[in-house]
């Protein structure tokens, strides 16, 4: 019996040990599969009503910079913000950016309590990264210290000045507190409406392009274009119009300090582009740009202030060829503004006379059109007007290229002369002088325009394609249509 009892005791001990081991692993597995959550008490550490705020300043530990925004209330009840930081420049600071800064820094609510009696050095609060001072209209001030960022990067540690109670706030507080003067600069480069623009000049260094012109604003349709007077007398293209409009309304993507090093680094030691905007009130903005760098153009306004950077997509048209910046046509007008067109060439002469009401077309029933005194209201079965075709070839002569240095001989005789009369009987004369077998120089009122056109603009036979004719073949087709049309309809014979 004694030996049996002696064996029973070790057996019981082994069973208890086995149960303990099983229990340990079960508990261990449960603890690994269930994260223990720490719950913090939340408090409203600071809240100052907007009507009570006089100013907010943030002292930066590392840079020693003091960022400060003051707020006042105007007579109409709106809030006005003024940037008075130690890094203040001559720039325009954004009212909305400053408003957001004040509201963020004057409100530390639902903060999580970490410790009521903490060692401040453990949280970076013995020498805080930022010291936030909110001054109220009654002269009293509240001070909040912002220390380290939490290990997960989502929070930051804060405390009230003079207290050892440490809290956690959203990382947004840290980010806003870290802002400097450049972050408050208005992202609009300047405010310039197209209706207030009087003239503009454009210069590009790499190909010595220089264009100057006046702004022609249509108040009724809220539309605009430019009339160049240097080096060409011609209208601008839609590409140029869009470029200038984008510059007038441009928002910048950021700023850099205008140090000598930065001016060189960002290509502004020798700017590649210059755009000057002259406003009707006498104000002038001269904007200089670098070449594109890393998806941005860098620039300055009037040679002063911060270096701004602008998204390349906003002003990429600044790189466009000259022919893309000016009108594609030697001259152009709508048919309701034209009284008649007289064309003289080496093989003939014709007069196209128009009586077209405002905003109407040549093909409209009320329009009256004649060629050399004969009714020119003839079209094909599809309704394509041959008089409109001739008109389009005349007023759609494309510029082929630029040859500014060319000189037209005084003894040269024009191949074709086109005289355009308006309803006031004023006339503009365009002469086309042979430049080569395939090109012609163009002069306007006896002065060389600097342009040449290709021969096809005057002499191309488009066959069945009524949108691919030159002036003289279009005249021949209209003449045949008038003579051979039946009930105002004529079909161009297919070429064999």
RAJO-V922355 format. One record per residue. OMEGA is omega in degrees with one decimal (NA if undefined). D_CENTER is the distance of its C-alpha to the mean C-alpha in Angstrom with 1 decimal. Layout:
# RAJO-V922355
omega: {OMEGA | OMEGA}
d_center: {D_CENTER | D_CENTER}
This chain:
# RAJO-V922355
omega: {-177.7 | 179.4 | 178.6 | 178.4 | 179.8 | 178.8 | -176.4 | -176.1 | 177.3 | -179.9 | 179.5 | 179.4 | 179.7 | 179.3 | 180.0 | 177.6 | 179.1 | 179.2 | 179.6 | 179.4 | 178.6 | -179.0 | -179.3 | -178.7 | 178.1 | 179.8 | -179.8 | 179.4 | -180.0 | -179.0 | 178.8 | -177.6 | -178.8 | 179.8 | 178.6 | -178.4 | 178.1 | -179.0 | 178.9 | 172.5 | 179.1 | 179.6 | 172.8 | -174.4 | -179.3 | 169.6 | 177.1 | -179.8 | -179.7 | -178.1 | -178.6 | -174.5 | 173.1 | 177.8 | 173.3 | 176.5 | 177.9 | 177.4 | -179.3 | -177.4 | -171.0 | -176.6 | -176.3 | 179.6 | 174.2 | 179.9 | -174.5 | 175.4 | 176.4 | 179.0 | 174.2 | -179.5 | -177.6 | -177.5 | -179.2 | 175.0 | -179.4 | 179.9 | 179.4 | -176.0 | -178.5 | 179.9 | -177.8 | -179.9 | -179.3 | 178.5 | -177.5 | 176.3 | -179.9 | -175.5 | 174.3 | -176.7 | -173.5 | 176.7 | -177.9 | 178.7 | 179.7 | 177.1 | 179.7 | 178.9 | -179.3 | -177.4 | -179.9 | -175.8 | -179.8 | -177.3 | 174.8 | -176.7 | -177.7 | 176.7 | -177.4 | -179.9 | 176.9 | -178.9 | 179.2 | 179.9 | -171.5 | 169.0 | -171.5 | -177.8 | 179.4 | -176.1 | 179.1 | -175.9 | 173.5 | 174.0 | -170.6 | 176.6 | -178.4 | 174.5 | -174.9 | 178.1 | 177.8 | -179.7 | -177.4 | -177.9 | 178.9 | 176.6 | 178.0 | -176.7 | 173.7 | -176.7 | 177.5 | 177.8 | 178.3 | -176.5 | -175.3 | 170.8 | 179.9 | -177.7 | -178.8 | 177.2 | -176.5 | -175.9 | 171.4 | -177.6 | -177.7 | 171.5 | 174.5 | -179.9 | 179.4 | -178.8 | 175.6 | 177.4 | -176.1 | -178.8 | 171.9 | 175.9 | 179.1 | -177.1 | 179.0 | 178.6 | 179.8 | -177.7 | -179.2 | 178.7 | -177.0 | -179.5 | 175.4 | -175.1 | -178.9 | -177.7 | -178.8 | -179.3 | -179.5 | -177.6 | 171.6 | -175.9 | 173.6 | 179.7 | 179.2 | 177.9 | -178.5 | -179.5 | 179.3 | -176.7 | -179.4 | -178.9 | -177.7 | 171.5 | -175.6 | 178.8 | 177.0 | -171.3 | -168.7 | 178.4 | 175.4 | 177.3 | 176.9 | -178.4 | 176.3 | 179.2 | 178.7 | 179.2 | 177.6 | -174.5 | 177.8 | -175.3 | -177.6 | -178.3 | -178.0 | -178.0 | -176.6 | 170.5 | -179.4 | 176.2 | -178.5 | 174.1 | 178.1 | -4.5 | -178.8 | 171.7 | -174.8 | 178.7 | 176.8 | 175.2 | 176.9 | 178.5 | 178.5 | 178.5 | -178.3 | 178.8 | -178.5 | 178.4 | 179.4 | 178.3 | 179.5 | -176.5 | -170.5 | 170.3 | -176.4 | -177.2 | 179.8 | -177.1 | 173.8 | 178.3 | -174.4 | 176.5 | 177.9 | 179.7 | -178.7 | 178.0 | 177.4 | -177.7 | -175.8 | 169.7 | -178.4 | 171.3 | 174.3 | -177.6 | -179.1 | -178.7 | 175.6 | 176.9 | 179.5 | -179.6 | 177.9 | -178.8 | -175.2 | -179.9 | 179.4 | 179.8 | -177.9 | 172.8 | 173.6 | -175.8 | 177.1 | -177.5 | 170.5 | 166.0 | -179.6 | -178.3 | 177.1 | 178.5 | -179.8 | 164.9 | 176.3 | -177.1 | 175.3 | 178.7 | 178.7 | 175.2 | -178.9 | 174.3 | -176.7 | 169.6 | 178.4 | 171.8 | -176.9 | 178.8 | -175.2 | -176.8 | -178.4 | -174.7 | -178.7 | 177.6 | 178.4 | 179.0 | -172.9 | 174.1 | -177.7 | -177.5 | 176.7 | -177.8 | 178.2 | 178.7 | -179.8 | -176.1 | 174.3 | 173.3 | -175.8 | 175.4 | 177.3 | -172.5 | 179.7 | 177.8 | -173.6 | 176.5 | -179.5 | 177.0 | 178.9 | -179.3 | 178.0 | -179.8 | -178.7 | -177.1 | -178.5 | -178.1 | 175.4 | 176.4 | 175.9 | -177.6 | -174.3 | 168.9 | -173.9 | -179.3 | -177.8 | 177.4 | 175.5 | -179.0 | 178.6 | -176.3 | 179.8 | -173.7 | -178.1 | -178.4 | 177.9 | -177.8 | 178.7 | 174.9 | -177.4 | 176.4 | -179.5 | 179.2 | -175.8 | 179.8 | 179.0 | -179.5 | 173.3 | -176.1 | 178.7 | 178.3 | 179.9 | -178.1 | 178.6 | 175.3 | 176.5 | 178.6 | 179.1 | 179.2 | -177.7 | 178.3 | -179.8 | -175.5 | 176.9 | 177.7 | -177.3 | 172.5 | -178.9 | -178.5 | -177.9 | 178.4 | -172.0 | -173.9 | -177.3 | 177.6 | 178.5 | -178.1 | 177.8 | -178.7 | -178.3 | 178.9 | -175.9 | 173.3 | -178.7 | 174.3 | 179.2 | 177.1 | -179.1 | 179.8 | 174.6 | -175.8 | 175.8 | 178.9 | 171.4 | -175.1 | 172.2 | -173.9 | 177.2 | 177.9 | -179.3 | -178.0 | -177.9 | 176.7 | 177.0 | 178.8 | -174.7 | -176.5 | 179.0 | 170.3 | 179.0 | 172.7 | 179.0 | -178.9 | 174.7 | 180.0 | -179.8 | -176.7 | -173.3 | -178.6 | 166.8 | 179.4 | 177.5 | -177.0 | -177.4 | -179.8 | 179.2 | -167.5 | -177.3 | 174.8 | -175.2 | -179.4 | -179.0 | -177.9 | -174.9 | 177.7 | -176.5 | -177.0 | 168.1 | -173.1 | -172.3 | 173.8 | 177.5 | 175.3 | 178.9 | -179.2 | 179.0 | 177.5 | 178.7 | -179.0 | 178.7 | -176.4 | -170.5 | -179.1 | 177.5 | -177.8 | 176.2 | -178.7 | 179.5 | 177.4 | 177.6 | 178.8 | 177.2 | 179.2 | -179.1 | NA}
d_center: {101.8 | 100.7 | 99.0 | 97.1 | 95.8 | 94.7 | 92.6 | 91.1 | 89.5 | 87.4 | 86.3 | 85.1 | 83.2 | 81.5 | 80.5 | 79.0 | 77.0 | 75.7 | 74.5 | 72.8 | 70.9 | 69.8 | 68.7 | 66.7 | 64.7 | 64.0 | 62.7 | 60.7 | 59.0 | 58.2 | 56.8 | 54.5 | 53.2 | 52.5 | 50.2 | 51.5 | 48.9 | 49.0 | 48.6 | 47.5 | 48.1 | 45.0 | 44.9 | 42.7 | 42.7 | 40.7 | 39.0 | 38.4 | 37.4 | 34.3 | 36.6 | 38.6 | 36.0 | 36.0 | 34.1 | 33.2 | 33.5 | 33.2 | 35.2 | 34.1 | 37.3 | 36.0 | 33.9 | 35.9 | 32.7 | 33.0 | 29.9 | 30.6 | 29.1 | 31.2 | 31.2 | 32.8 | 33.2 | 32.6 | 35.1 | 33.2 | 33.3 | 29.8 | 29.2 | 27.7 | 26.8 | 27.2 | 26.5 | 29.7 | 29.5 | 31.4 | 28.2 | 26.7 | 24.8 | 23.6 | 20.1 | 19.0 | 19.8 | 18.4 | 21.1 | 20.3 | 20.4 | 23.7 | 25.1 | 24.6 | 26.2 | 29.2 | 29.9 | 29.8 | 32.0 | 34.5 | 35.3 | 37.2 | 38.8 | 40.4 | 40.9 | 43.4 | 46.5 | 47.3 | 50.4 | 52.1 | 53.6 | 51.4 | 51.5 | 48.2 | 47.9 | 47.7 | 44.3 | 42.9 | 43.7 | 46.3 | 43.5 | 40.4 | 36.9 | 35.7 | 37.7 | 36.2 | 37.8 | 37.3 | 38.9 | 40.0 | 40.5 | 44.3 | 43.9 | 44.7 | 42.5 | 42.0 | 41.3 | 40.0 | 40.1 | 37.8 | 39.3 | 38.8 | 36.7 | 39.0 | 39.9 | 37.9 | 34.7 | 34.2 | 36.0 | 36.8 | 40.1 | 40.5 | 43.4 | 44.3 | 45.4 | 49.2 | 49.5 | 50.3 | 49.0 | 46.1 | 43.5 | 40.5 | 37.1 | 34.0 | 31.9 | 29.1 | 31.2 | 31.3 | 27.6 | 26.9 | 29.7 | 28.4 | 25.2 | 25.1 | 23.6 | 20.3 | 19.7 | 20.0 | 17.6 | 15.1 | 11.7 | 10.4 | 10.8 | 12.7 | 13.4 | 13.5 | 14.1 | 14.4 | 18.0 | 18.7 | 17.5 | 20.7 | 19.9 | 17.6 | 18.5 | 17.0 | 18.9 | 18.8 | 21.7 | 22.6 | 23.7 | 24.2 | 21.9 | 21.8 | 20.7 | 21.4 | 21.4 | 21.6 | 19.3 | 21.2 | 20.3 | 22.1 | 22.8 | 24.7 | 22.1 | 19.1 | 17.8 | 17.3 | 17.7 | 18.9 | 22.4 | 22.8 | 26.0 | 25.7 | 26.7 | 26.9 | 27.5 | 25.2 | 22.3 | 18.8 | 17.4 | 14.9 | 12.8 | 13.0 | 12.4 | 9.1 | 8.1 | 9.5 | 8.1 | 4.4 | 6.5 | 8.7 | 6.8 | 5.0 | 6.8 | 8.8 | 10.7 | 14.0 | 16.3 | 19.3 | 22.4 | 22.7 | 26.0 | 27.4 | 27.2 | 23.5 | 22.7 | 24.6 | 23.4 | 19.7 | 20.3 | 20.2 | 23.9 | 23.2 | 19.6 | 18.6 | 16.2 | 16.4 | 14.7 | 16.8 | 16.1 | 19.4 | 19.6 | 22.7 | 24.2 | 24.4 | 21.6 | 19.9 | 16.8 | 17.1 | 14.3 | 15.6 | 14.0 | 16.0 | 16.2 | 14.4 | 16.4 | 16.7 | 13.2 | 11.6 | 11.5 | 13.6 | 14.1 | 15.9 | 16.1 | 19.4 | 20.9 | 21.6 | 20.6 | 19.0 | 17.1 | 13.6 | 11.8 | 8.1 | 7.5 | 8.4 | 6.9 | 3.4 | 6.1 | 9.2 | 10.3 | 11.6 | 14.4 | 15.5 | 19.2 | 20.3 | 21.7 | 18.3 | 16.9 | 20.0 | 21.8 | 23.7 | 26.8 | 29.3 | 29.6 | 28.7 | 29.7 | 30.7 | 34.4 | 35.0 | 34.3 | 36.8 | 40.5 | 41.7 | 41.0 | 43.8 | 43.7 | 46.3 | 46.8 | 49.6 | 51.0 | 50.5 | 48.9 | 47.6 | 46.2 | 43.8 | 44.1 | 41.8 | 42.2 | 39.2 | 38.3 | 34.9 | 32.3 | 35.2 | 35.6 | 38.4 | 39.8 | 40.2 | 43.8 | 43.7 | 42.3 | 44.8 | 44.4 | 47.1 | 47.5 | 50.3 | 51.6 | 51.8 | 50.0 | 46.9 | 46.1 | 46.7 | 44.6 | 45.2 | 46.2 | 42.6 | 41.9 | 40.0 | 40.9 | 42.1 | 41.5 | 37.8 | 37.9 | 39.3 | 36.9 | 33.9 | 35.3 | 35.7 | 32.3 | 30.5 | 31.7 | 29.0 | 28.5 | 29.9 | 28.9 | 29.0 | 32.2 | 32.0 | 35.2 | 37.4 | 40.2 | 41.8 | 45.6 | 47.3 | 49.8 | 47.2 | 47.6 | 44.7 | 44.8 | 43.1 | 42.4 | 40.2 | 40.7 | 38.4 | 39.8 | 38.1 | 40.0 | 40.9 | 42.6 | 40.2 | 39.9 | 37.5 | 39.1 | 37.6 | 39.9 | 39.5 | 41.5 | 42.4 | 40.5 | 41.9 | 43.4 | 40.0 | 37.9 | 38.2 | 36.9 | 35.6 | 36.6 | 35.8 | 38.6 | 40.4 | 37.5 | 36.0 | 32.3 | 31.6 | 30.9 | 33.2 | 33.4 | 35.2 | 38.6 | 37.7 | 35.7 | 39.2 | 41.6 | 40.3 | 42.5 | 40.5 | 43.6 | 42.9 | 39.1 | 38.7 | 35.0 | 35.9 | 38.2 | 38.5 | 39.8 | 43.5 | 44.0 | 42.2 | 44.7 | 47.6 | 46.5 | 46.2 | 49.6 | 51.2 | 49.6 | 51.1 | 54.5 | 54.7 | 52.7 | 54.7 | 53.7 | 50.3 | 49.5 | 49.5 | 48.6 | 47.8 | 50.5 | 49.5 | 50.1 | 52.9}
